[in-house]
């Protein structure tokens, strides 16, 4: 899936994520994780919603400099998660607004 096929999710990804994770989703080796075939992307829609919303502090990141949180509308959050789950050869299905809302209620 390229950006023209990803619609709103591709636009959010390009604006908020691609600077670090690259347009290709490949990341930057050990500094910035890849989104391609990533278990966090493919299997962790709840955790992924929390991670995008809250970020991850540098001192708790497993690799790299951490990640800032992003204030996205519910529709932007669902769109970007679905884009990442299905771009670059990923086949992660889709999440719904209800699943993302439930996940966000349980964020630390």
C-alpha positions as CSV (number, residue, x, y, z in Angstrom):
1,X,0.0,0.0,0.0
2,X,1.4,3.4,-0.9
3,X,0.2,6.7,0.4
4,X,-2.2,7.1,-2.5
5,X,-3.9,3.9,-1.4
6,X,-3.9,4.8,2.4
7,X,-6.1,7.9,2.3
8,X,-6.4,9.7,5.6
9,X,-4.1,7.2,7.4
10,X,-1.3,7.7,4.9
11,X,-1.6,11.5,5.3
12,X,-1.4,11.2,9.1
13,X,1.6,8.8,8.8
14,X,3.4,11.2,6.4
15,X,2.8,14.2,8.6
16,X,3.5,12.6,12.0
17,X,5.5,9.4,11.6
18,X,7.5,9.3,8.4
19,X,10.1,11.7,9.6
20,X,11.4,9.0,12.0
21,X,10.0,5.7,10.7
22,X,10.5,6.7,7.1
23,X,8.0,6.6,4.3
24,X,8.9,3.0,3.7
25,X,8.1,2.1,7.3
26,X,11.6,0.7,7.6
27,X,12.7,3.0,10.4
28,X,16.4,3.6,11.1
29,X,17.9,0.3,12.2
30,X,18.5,0.1,15.9
31,X,17.6,3.8,16.4
32,X,14.0,3.8,15.2
33,X,12.0,0.6,14.9
34,X,10.6,-0.6,11.6
35,X,6.9,-0.8,11.2
36,X,7.2,-3.5,8.5
37,X,6.1,-6.9,9.9
38,X,6.4,-5.4,13.4
39,X,4.6,-7.4,16.1
40,X,3.7,-4.1,17.8
41,X,1.9,-2.9,14.7
42,X,0.4,-6.2,13.6
43,X,-0.8,-7.5,16.9
44,X,-0.9,-4.7,19.3
45,X,-3.7,-2.3,18.3
46,X,-4.5,-1.4,22.0
47,X,-0.9,-0.9,22.9
48,X,-0.3,0.8,19.6
49,X,-3.1,3.3,20.3
50,X,-1.6,4.1,23.7
51,X,1.9,4.3,22.3
52,X,0.9,6.8,19.6
53,X,-1.2,8.9,22.1
54,X,1.3,8.9,25.0
55,X,4.7,8.3,23.3
56,X,7.5,6.5,25.1
57,X,10.1,8.1,27.3
58,X,13.8,7.9,26.3
59,X,14.7,6.1,29.5
60,X,12.1,3.4,29.0
61,X,12.6,2.9,25.2
62,X,14.1,-0.4,24.3
63,X,16.0,1.2,21.4
64,X,16.5,4.8,20.2
65,X,15.6,8.1,21.6
66,X,12.0,7.4,22.6
67,X,9.0,8.8,20.9
68,X,6.8,11.8,21.5
69,X,3.1,11.3,22.0
70,X,0.7,12.7,19.4
71,X,-2.7,14.3,20.0
72,X,-4.7,12.8,17.2
73,X,-8.5,12.8,16.8
74,X,-10.2,9.4,17.1
75,X,-10.6,9.3,13.4
76,X,-6.9,10.1,12.8
77,X,-5.8,7.5,15.3
78,X,-7.9,4.8,13.8
79,X,-6.8,5.8,10.2
80,X,-3.1,5.8,11.0
81,X,-3.3,2.5,12.9
82,X,-5.1,0.8,10.0
83,X,-2.7,2.3,7.5
84,X,0.3,1.0,9.4
85,X,-1.3,-2.4,9.9
86,X,-1.8,-2.8,6.1
87,X,1.0,-0.8,4.5
88,X,4.4,-2.1,3.2
89,X,3.1,-5.7,2.8
90,X,1.7,-5.9,6.4
91,X,-1.5,-7.8,6.6
92,X,-2.8,-6.8,10.1
93,X,-6.5,-6.4,9.5
94,X,-8.3,-3.3,10.8
95,X,-9.2,-1.8,14.1
96,X,-12.5,-0.1,14.9
97,X,-13.3,3.1,16.7
98,X,-14.7,1.0,19.6
99,X,-11.5,-1.0,19.9
100,X,-9.3,2.1,19.9
101,X,-11.6,3.9,22.5
102,X,-11.5,0.8,24.8
103,X,-7.7,0.7,24.4
104,X,-7.3,4.4,25.2
105,X,-9.4,4.0,28.4
106,X,-6.9,1.4,29.6
107,X,-3.7,3.4,28.8
108,X,-1.4,3.9,31.7
